[in-house]
């Protein structure tokens, strides 16, 4: 029973609020009207039936008072009789005058063949007829004694009264149903009018949720009711959110400016340190082994710091929306140069490429070179030896589709939506590159792609490994100019059918 009760409640809660209000109002109205109809029908029905019985008794008494019966040797004789037709015709009644033995006196009956039963004081039901019986008495003039001379039976059909009571119940039932429907419609109208301000607040809140702009304001009605209080509360909440959003944006802007400025300022001393260390390394032939090792270690660390500073500077510029200088370039040529740069790091991995030329676009060649190199370095770092890495670039409609695929272990499903976030590390048993990465390589790929109006995605390749895809807008093709294509294979081998 508890499960059924909770199920009913959940179904009722799914109904819109205005319908719930209307249904509740109509239900209460139905309950009130049913109680009222039951009381009224019972009282009025009893009254109608009581009036009918009183009419029967009154008519029977009047007939008995106007009737006189005498008895002779030949039998009972009616000496004074009322006009039976006058009583019977208007009401379609049955009248009989009975002697002391209960036998009807034929000449005083409206219809002797209709049985009214033996005489019995009061009113009783015989078939469809309600029969009222009254005694016919005579009074002796001298002694004033009363003598029973016979009986008068007055009968009428009760079907008319029953039909009247039935019609009463019908009209009461119709009134209950009509009143409930009117209450439902009135409840809907009142609830709709009451919920109109709430609906306006909901639409405004939905619009703010869609635009994610807390600076918008909710119109506050001048009323002091619950809806006005709700609007004022929501408007105050939006003001607080807008202030918090502004403070957060200002804080983030200060952080971005700090990172950009710090990265920019750090590049100069790091470049100077790196240049001096390179001079020391070049002149270190006469130094002892410990000094050369210290110089090499310091130079390696300085190069890593310079790379990290460059990465932070690039991301800070992307966050601040600063656009670098762009020029006309060929994406396929940049991808080929990046491939040549990464090849020495591949070890025993096979690197294939299929580059459709030309792929003309506007962009920054240094950043796009960094994008392709990061993707290839990521593939080399996270795949085991003797893995095949494939670089492709081709035109796909108005965009260039650049992809790096491999047949390695692939990307864990839990990380497919996170690999382009900053400082996300995917170290695993297949990682063979020395030193842990900064976790900014793929974040730079996304930042560069988005700054050029493109997009990135990651998933599983057709060979079972990882797939990184970059889409970048191309320059429109000029009609009449033929496009050439060439295929470069860094390993001087034909591309295999499958990896």
N, C-alpha and C positions, 0 to 999 in steps of 0.2 A: 504493500500500500504506500509506503514512503517513496518507493521508486516512481509509482504512478503519480503521486502528488507532485514530486519534483519535476516529472516530465510535463505535467500540465502547466506548472508555473513557468517552465522554460518556453513552452509554446506560447503562453500568454505574453511573456516578455519579448517575444519576437515581433509582436504586433506593434505598429507605430503608436506613439504616445497619444495622439489625438483620437485614434480608434479605441485605445484602452479607456480614455476618459469617457468617450461616447458610450461604449459598451457598459462601463460601470454605471453611468447615469441611467441608461436604459434599463439595466438590471434592477437597480433600486426602484425605479418607477414601476417596473413590472411587478415587483414584490408588493409595493404599496397598492397598486391597482387590483392585484389578485385578492389581497386581503379585503379591500373595500368591496369588491364585487361579490365575494363570498358572503360577507355580512349583509350587504344590501339584497342580494338574491335570496338569502335565507329569510330575511325579515319580510320582504315584499311577497315572496312566494307563499309564506305562511299566512300573510294577511289576505292574499287573493283567495286561498283555499278556505280560510275562515269566513270570509264574506260569502263565499258560495254556500257553505254549510248553514250560515245564518239565514240566507235567502230560502234555503230548503225548509228550515224549521219554521220560518215566518209564514211561508205559503201553506205548509201543513197545518199550522195552528189556525190560520184564517179559514181554511176549508173545514176543519173540525168544528169551529165555532158556528159556521153557517149550515151545519148538517144536523138533522134530527132523524132518529131511527126508532120506530115502534115495532113491537112484535105482536103478531096475531097467530091464529091457529094455522094459517097458511104459510107463516114464515115472517121474516123481517120485512118491514115496509119503510121506505124512506119517505117521511112526511114533509121534510124540508131539505132541499138539496141546493147547493150552490151551482152557479153556471160553470160547469166543468170545462166547457170549451173556452170560456174566457180566460181560465187559468192555464189551459194546456196549449192553445194555439200560439200565443206570443212566444212562449219559452220552449215549445216543442217538448212538453213534459208529459209524463204518464201519471194518471190519477186513478186510484181505486178506493172504493168504500167497502169495508169488510164488516161482516157481522161478528158476533161474539165468538163464533167458532173459527173465524179466520177465513171464511169463504167469501169471495167477492160478490157484491150485489151487481149483477151484470148491467142493469140499466144505468148505473152511475159510474161506469168505467169508460175511460177514453179508448182503451184497447185491451179487452179482456184477455187476449192471447199472450200478452207480454207478462212473464212471471216476475213478480216483485218480491216473492218470498213470503214467509209467514210474518205476521205483525210482531214488531219488536220496537220498544221505545228507543228513541234516538235515531241516529243515522248510521246506516250500514251500506256496504258496497255489494251490489248484486250484478255481477258481470261488469258492463260498462256504465251501469246506472248507480247513482247515489240515491238511496231511498230513505226518506224521512217519514216516520210513523207517529201520528198523534191520535189520542183516544177521543172518541165522541161520547160525551157525557150529557145527561139530562138532569135537571134540578126540580124536585118536587116543590110545588108552590107552598104547601102547608108546612111541611117538615124541613124544607131547605136541604134535604139530603141529596147527594149526588149519586147517580146511577150510571154505570158503564153500559153504553148501548152498542158500541162498535169501534171501528178504527178507520182512519183515513191515511192512505199512503200517497205520498207525493214524491215522484222520482224524476230526476233529470240526468242527462248524460254528463259525465265528468270530463269528457274528452276536450270540450271547449276550455275548461279551466286548466287542464294539463297542457293544452297547446299554448295558452296564455303564459303559463309559467315557463314553458320551453322557450317561447319567444323572448321572455325576459332574460333567461340565461344566455340566449344567443346574442342579444344586444349587449349584455354585460361583457360577454367574451369578446365581441367585436370591439367594444370600447376599450377593453384591456389591450388588445393587439394594436388598435389604432393609437392609443395613448403611448404605448411602448415605442412604436415606430416614430411618432412625433418626437418623443423624448430622445430617440437615437439621432434623428436629424438635427434637433436642437442642440444636442450634445456635440455633434460634429461641427456645427456652425460655431458654437461657443469655443470649443477646443481649437478649431482652426484659427479663430480670431485671437485666442490667447497664445497660441504657438507661433503666430506670425512673427513677433519680435525675436523669438528663439530661432526661428528658421533664418531670419536675416543675420543673426549673430553667427549661426552655423555656416552660412554661405561666405560671410566675411572671413571667418576663421579658416575655412577651406581654401579661400583665395590666398590668404597669408601663408598657409602651409604649402601651397603650390609655388608661390613666388619666393618663399623663404625670406621675406622682407619684414622684419619686426618693426620697421619704422612706420608702417601703416597703422592707422588708428581705427578703433571700432566706434561707430556712432553710439553715443550714450543717450538714451531717452531721458526726458525730464521727470518721468514718473518715479515714485519712491517705492515701487513694488519689487517683487523678487526678481523680475526680469531686468529692471533698472540696476539693481544691486549686482546681478550677474554681469551685465555689460560693464559696469564700472570696475568690477574685479578683473575681468578679462583685459580691459584697457590698461589698468595698472600693471598687470602681468606683462603685457606687451611693452610698456614703457621700461619696466625693469629689464626685460630681455634685450630691448634695443640698447639700453645703456651698457649692459654686460657685453653685447656684441660689439659695440663701439670700443669699449675698453680692450676687448680681446684683439680686435683688428689693429688698434694702436700698438698693443704690446707685440703682436706678430710683426707689424711693420717695423717697429724698433729693432726686433730681433733680426729681421731680414737685412735691414740697413747695417746692423752691427756685423753680421756674418759677411756681407758684401765688402764693407769697409775693411774689416779685419783681414779677410782673404786677400784683398787688394794690397793692403799694407804689408802683409807677410811675404808676398811674392818677391818683392825687391830684396830684402835681406836673405831669403832662401836662395835666390838666384846668385847673389854675391857669394854666399857660403859654398854653394855648389861649384861655382867657377873656381874659387880658391882651392877647394878640395880636389878638383880635377887637375889644377896646376901642380898641387902636391903629389897627386898620383902619378902625373907625367914625369915629375922630377924625383920620384921615389926609387929610382934604380939604385942609387947609392945608399939609401936608407936600409936599416936592418929589417928583418922580417916582421917584427912586432909593430914597427911604425907603419909599414905598408898595410898590414892587416887592420890597424886602427883607422888609417885613411880610407881604405876600401869600405869598412863598415860604416864610417861616418858618411861617406858619399852615398852609399846605398840607402841609408836612413834619410838623408837629405832629399834624394830623388823621390822616395815614397812620400815624404812630407810635401814636396812640391806638387806631386800628383794629387794628393788629398786636398791641398789648398786650391788647386785648379778646379777640382770637382766641386768643392764648396762654393767657389766663386761662380761657376756656371749655374749651379742650382739656385744660388741667391739671386742672380740676374733673372732666372726664369720665374722665381717667385715674385720678384718685383715687377715683372712684366717688361723688363728692359729688352728691346730688340737689338741684336747685333747687326752689323752691316751684312747685307746679302748681295749676291751676284748671280749671274747666269752660270749654271754648271751642269755637268752630266753626272747623275747619281751613279751610273754604272762604272764610270771611271774612278770615282771616289771609292766605291766598294772594292774595285780591283786593287787600288793602292793600299787600302786597309788590309786586304787579304794578304798582300805581299809582306806587310809589316808583321802580321801575326804568324805567318808560316814558320819562322824559326822557333817559335814557342810550341809548335804542335807535337814535337817528339815523333812517336811512331803512329800518330793519328793521320788518317788520310783526309785531306781537305779538297773537296770538289767545288766547282763554281759553274754557274750557268747565268751569264749576265747578258741581258738583251740591251743592245745599244742602238741609238742613244736614248737616254731617259732625261730629257731637259727639264730643269726646274730652277726656281729661284731659291737660294738658301745660303747659309754660311758654310763654306767648305770645311773649315776646321771642326765645327760642331757635328756635321754629318759624318765626317771621317771618324770622329770620336764615337758616334752612335754605332757605326758598323764594327769598329774595332772592339768596342765593349761587348757586343753580341758574340763576336768570334772568340774573344778571350773568355767569356762566360762559358761557351761551349767547350773550349779546350780545358778549362779548369774543372768542370764538373762531369767529364766523361773519362772512362778508363782508356788505357793504351789500345791501339789498333781499332779504335772507333772511327767511323767515317762521319765527318762534318761537312754539310753541304750548304753553300751560299747561293741563293737565287735572287734575281731582280728582274722584273718584267713589268710591262704595262698592263694595267687592269682598268679599262675604261679611261677615266680622267685622272687616275691615280697610279702611282708606282707602288708595286707590292714587293717588298724586300723581306726575304725569309731566311732564317738560319735553322737548319734541321739537323738532327743527329739520330743515331740508332743506339744511344746509350740508355741509362736507366730511366730517363725521363724525369718529369717534375712531379713530386708528390701532389696528390689531388688536393690536400689541405692547403697547399701553397700556391696554386695556380692564380688565385686572386690577390696574392700578397707579394709576388716576386718583384713587382715594380715599385714596392714601397721602399722607403729609405732605411738603411741599416738592417736590412733583412739578409741573414746569412743562410745559405743552403749547404753548408759543409756536410760531407758524407764520405763513405769509404772510397768512392770513386774519385775524389778530389786529389789531384796529383800536383797542382801548382804549389810552389813553395810560398809560405806565408799566407795568413788569412786575409781575405779581401776586406775592403772598407764597408761593403754593403751598399755602395752608392752607384755601382756600374749600371744596373738596370734602371735605377731611378733617373740617372742621367739620360738613358735611352728614351724613357718616357718624356722627360722634360724637353729634350731636343725635338722629338717628334711633335709634341703639342705646340712648341714655339714655332714650328714650321706649318702648323695647321693640319697635322696628321694625327694618327692614333696608333696604339700598340696593343698587342694581345699575346697570350701565351697559352699553350695547350700541348696535346700529344700529336706527334707526327705520324705519318702513315707507316713509318718504319718502327714505331713503338717507342721512340725516344722523345726528346723535347722539341717543340716547335715555337719559335718566336717570330711574330709577323709585325711588320711596320708598314703602314700605309701613308704615303705622302702625296700631296697634290702636284701634278705635273703641269707644265706649260702647255697650252692648247697646240694641237698639231696644225701646221700650216699646210693647206692642200697644195698638191703639186710637188711637194718635196718628198722624195723617197727616203724611207728609213732603212738603215742598214743594221745588221745585227752580227755580232760575233760571239763566239763562245770561247771562254778562257778556261783552261784546266791547269791548275797550278802544279799538278803532278805529271803533266804531259801525257795523260792517259785518257781514253775515252770514258765517258760517264757510264757507270754500271746501270743495269736495268733496275736493280734493287740493292738496298744497303744491307 
